[in-house]
C-alpha cells in the first residue's frame, strides 16, 4: 500500500509540470544596482532558540522517533545550548544533516471512495529540530530583504501585516476608486511555478 501511495504522490509533480507550456524565451530581468551589504548568516544564541521553541505549535504532528514538540518545550532550557552549538556549526560549515531534511509523508483522506489514491493528499511531517533551524534562517533572510528594500510593496502573503486578504482589499479599493473617476479597471493575474522532480 505504501508503494502504491508513493508512486502516485511522486507522479503528481511530473503530471503538473507536463501541463506547463515552455517559456517563449529565457530572458530575465536582473536588478543591476543591488544592495551594497553582503548577506551573512550570523550565529544564533540560546535566547533566540528558546523564543523559536516557544512559538512552535504543539498541535502539529511530528515524524516517528522525533522528540515531540511538547517535550521540546518542557526541556528547552536543557536542550537549547546543545541546539545552539549544532545550528552554529551548520551555519559556519554551510552543511546540513541529511536526516533532518527527510520528511515523513502521510496520506490524508479527502473524500470519495477510499480505495482510490486520487482521494488522498500527501502531508509532509518534518522534524521539530529542522523547523527551528528553518525559522532561524528565515528570520535572517527576511530581515536582510526588508532592510535593503528588496521586497516590493505589492508583495503579500508572507510579510508581517501584509496578508493575502489585504491584497484583495487593496485591489478592491483601486477598482472602486477607478469607478468613481469613470476609469476602466483591468486586472492581470499570473501564476508562476517552478516544479522539479518530486521525490519522497
N, C-alpha and C positions, 0 to 999 in steps of 0.2 A: 504494500500500500504506500509506504514511504517513497519507494522508487517511482511509482505512478505519479504521485504529487510532485516529486522533484522534477520529473521530465516535463510535466505540464507547466510548472512555475518557471522553469528555465526557458521554455519556448515563448513565454509571454513577451519578453523584451524583443526577441527576434521578430515576432509577428508584428509588433508595433513599429519597429524600425523599418520593416519592409514596406509599410504603408506611407512612410515619409518620402516625398519626392526629393530627388537630389538637388543640391543648390545650383543656381544658374551660373554663379561664378564664385571664386574663392577670395574675393577682395574684402578685407576687413578694415574698419576704421580704427586707427590706433591713436591714442592721446599722446602727442609728442611731448608736450610740456607737463610731465608728471610731477608728483611731489618730490621735493629735494631730500626729504627724510627717508632713511632706509627702514625697511620693516625688519625689526629684530625681535625675536621671541625672548623675553626676559624670564628669569626664574620665577617660580611660584613660591609661596610660603604657607605656613600652617593655617594662618587665619583665612587666607583665600580658599584653601581646600575645604576647611570647615564650613565656610559660607556656601560653597557649592554643594556640599553634602547636605546641608540644612534644606536646600531648595529642591533636592531630589524628591520625586513623588513616590510614596510608599505603595500607591495603588498600581504602579507599573510592574509588570511581570519581569522576572529575571530568567536567565538561562539556567539549566540544571547545573548543579555543582558550583554556582556562583554564591558569593556572600549576599544574602538577602538585604535589600535596602534598609529595612528597619533595624537589622543588626548593625549595619554600617553606620547608621545614625547613632545608635547606642554606644558604639565603640570608637567614635570618630576621634576623640582626644588621644586614644592609644594608637590608632592606625594612621592618623594624618601625618605625623613625622616621617613614617616609612613611605607613605604615598608621595610626599614631597620629594624625598630622595629619588624615588623611581621616576617621577614625572620630570624632574630637573635633569636627570641623566638622559632621558629620552629626548628632551629638548636640545641638550648640548650635542648629543651624538647624531641627532636627526634620524633616529630609528624608532621603531615601534614593534612591540611583540605581536607576532602573527596570531597568537591565541586570543588576544584581545580584539582583533579585527573580525573574528568569526562571529556570525550570528546564528542563533537557533531559529529556524524558520518553522512557524506553526500555522497550519491551515485553519482559517476561521470560516465557519459556515455562514453563508449569506442568505440562503433561501432556495426553495425549489427541491427537486429530487436530490437526496443526499449521496447517491451513487454516481454523480457527475462532478468531475474535477472543476468544471467551469463555475460551479456554485460555491466555490471556496475562494478566499483571498489569502495571500501569504502575509503573515506578520513576522517581522524580524525582531527577535529578542536579543539585546546587547548586554554586555557585562556592565554593571554599575560603575566599575573602575574605569572602563572605557568612556562612559558617559561623563564622568568627572573630568577626564583629560580633554575630551571634546569641548566641554564648556569652557575650560581654561584657554584653549587655543582660540575658540570663537570670541571670547572676551577680548583677547589681544588683537585679533584681526579686525573685529568690528570697531574697536577704539581707534585703530590706525586709519581705517577708511573714513570714519567720522571726522577725526581731527584734521585730515588732509582734504576734506570736502570732495571725496571721490565717489560719493553716492548721490544720485540725482534726487532732487526734492520731490520728484514724482515717483520715487521707488517706495512701494508699500509692501506690507506683508510680514517682514521680519524685523522691522525697526520699531523701537520703543515710541509709542504714541502715534504710529502711522500704520494702522491696521488696514486690511483689505476692505473693511466696512467703510473706513474713512475715504478710501479711493473711490468707492461707489458714491459716497456723499459728495465729494468734490466734483465728480463728473456730473452728477445731478444738478449741482449749483451752477456749473458752467452752462449746462443746457438751458436752465431756467433763465439765467442772465441773458443768454443769446436770444431766447424767445421774447423777452421784454424789449430787447433792442431791435427785434424784427430780423435777426440773423438766422441763417440755417445752420444747424449743428450737424456735424458728421463725426462719427466715432470709428476709428480703425483699431480693431483688436487683432493681436497676433499671438500665435502660440509657437514658442521656440523650445525645442528639446534636443537633448543630445543623449542618445541611447548607445551604450556599448554592450558587449556580450555580458549577459546576466548569468552569473554562476552562483550556486548555492553551496 
